[in-house]
Amino acid sequence: MSKIEIAKRLRSAREMAGLSQGQAAKRLGLHRPTISEIEAGRRNIKADELAEFANLYGIEISWLTDGTVNETNIDRTILAAARELSAMKDEDIETLINTIKMIKFSGDRDGKN
Amino acid sequence: MEKTRAAQITAKALRTRKQYLGADSHLPICPYVLCEAMGFDLRFVKINSFEGMYVANQNLILISAERPEGRKRFTCAHEIGHHVLGHGTVIDEILKCGSSNIEEEEADFFASILLMPSSAVKRIMLRTGISTATISSTDAYILSKYFGVSYQSFLLQLYFNLGLISYIKYQELKIRTLPEIRLSISGLKIKGQVLSIGAWWDEKAIELEVGDYIVSEKELLIDGPKIVQPLDDGNDHCYLATKPGITRVFSNGWDCFVKISRYKFHGIYQFKFDEDEE
């Protein structure tokens, strides 16, 4: 797995979760510069740290590590429903489906309260 | 919708509020808090061309971050309706009006009752001294913000679902525009929401986005982060939400929490009111 690719995905996952670097750092008990170093690909990230990020952002860890998701995650009916939508723009349907795929299915996540 | 079906959905909406929030039907509720209590993953997404979505097998509700606040809350309640009524995964597009789909109609009705139960509407009208015979557009707007819904949804609830105002009254109120109503409440030409509050505003937090205003009968003191600021242009007791976070306002004997989010917040609901960190 490439450090720079993981860094990029960490940034977009954080943005999708609605957190600034400072807010994410505070919730993970890190210093803000640590987050920006990681997201710039300048600092190595350990497996347990990666799990903490995935947990906080509520996304699949496999998406962070190699950009893949378990396709069975997504209900086929969603794809069918999405394609039928006339009022939705194609790019928005893409974004919507990718978002649903990335999101980790879990009843409870730590770091949220 | 048949009367028996409407009665069933009403009972389900009221039972859902009671079961997960312990909220009796005379009180307003926040649909986001209800989502959280029901164990949903609730997220606001930056997707402009849809309203919201309920993903049954992932316990997930997605809402477009791009809509006005009242609309987002109604959509959220609508998606909870799809869940409670057992509709399965549904994506809701913009422009639902005139939709002939029965599931959509049922989810809309569920949402209306969930957010604006008959006894809550009647109670707040008694407390504010607003009567159904003389209700003005300003009154209706103020009450719509108490329930956290749009002006139009509130009018529809008064006229169509609860039958509290006449068709003529409904038409008269319906044509008034939001900019003119907001101007008459605040004396300002503004785009954000204006929440007009008084001692009658109880049992719920004041929820705002940065850029929204509070107009109060009395001067408000702030106990906590200074994230609402009085306007210094001589406009009496008018406050602007300036930063995200949670604070408390009070004036003799009355107090209330104020929760402020970023403008068009997108992300996980639980992070919505996080303060800015540098």
Chai-1 contact restraints between the chains, C-beta under 6 A:
chainA,res_idxA,chainB,res_idxB,connection_type,confidence,min_distance_angstrom,max_distance_angstrom,comment,restraint_id
A,A17,B,G267,contact,1.0,0.0,6.0,A-B,restraint_1
A,A17,B,I268,contact,1.0,0.0,6.0,A-B,restraint_2
A,G18,B,H266,contact,1.0,0.0,6.0,A-B,restraint_3
A,G18,B,G267,contact,1.0,0.0,6.0,A-B,restraint_4
A,G18,B,I268,contact,1.0,0.0,6.0,A-B,restraint_5
A,G18,B,F271,contact,1.0,0.0,6.0,A-B,restraint_6
A,L19,B,F271,contact,1.0,0.0,6.0,A-B,restraint_7
A,G22,B,E277,contact,1.0,0.0,6.0,A-B,restraint_8
A,G22,B,E278,contact,1.0,0.0,6.0,A-B,restraint_9
A,Q23,B,D274,contact,1.0,0.0,6.0,A-B,restraint_10
A,Q23,B,E277,contact,1.0,0.0,6.0,A-B,restraint_11
A,K26,B,E277,contact,1.0,0.0,6.0,A-B,restraint_12
A,G58,B,I268,contact,1.0,0.0,6.0,A-B,restraint_13
A,D75,B,N57,contact,1.0,0.0,6.0,A-B,restraint_14
A,D75,B,T89,contact,1.0,0.0,6.0,A-B,restraint_15
A,T77,B,T89,contact,1.0,0.0,6.0,A-B,restraint_16
A,I78,B,T89,contact,1.0,0.0,6.0,A-B,restraint_17
A,A81,B,I91,contact,1.0,0.0,6.0,A-B,restraint_18
A,L85,B,E93,contact,1.0,0.0,6.0,A-B,restraint_19
A,A87,B,E93,contact,1.0,0.0,6.0,A-B,restraint_20
A,A87,B,I94,contact,1.0,0.0,6.0,A-B,restraint_21
A,M88,B,S49,contact,1.0,0.0,6.0,A-B,restraint_22
A,M88,B,F50,contact,1.0,0.0,6.0,A-B,restraint_23
A,K89,B,S49,contact,1.0,0.0,6.0,A-B,restraint_24
A,D92,B,I47,contact,1.0,0.0,6.0,A-B,restraint_25
A,D92,B,S49,contact,1.0,0.0,6.0,A-B,restraint_26
A,T95,B,I47,contact,1.0,0.0,6.0,A-B,restraint_27
A,L96,B,I47,contact,1.0,0.0,6.0,A-B,restraint_28
A,T99,B,V45,contact,1.0,0.0,6.0,A-B,restraint_29
A,F105,B,Q58,contact,1.0,0.0,6.0,A-B,restraint_30
A,G107,B,G39,contact,1.0,0.0,6.0,A-B,restraint_31
A,K112,B,Q270,contact,1.0,0.0,6.0,A-B,restraint_32
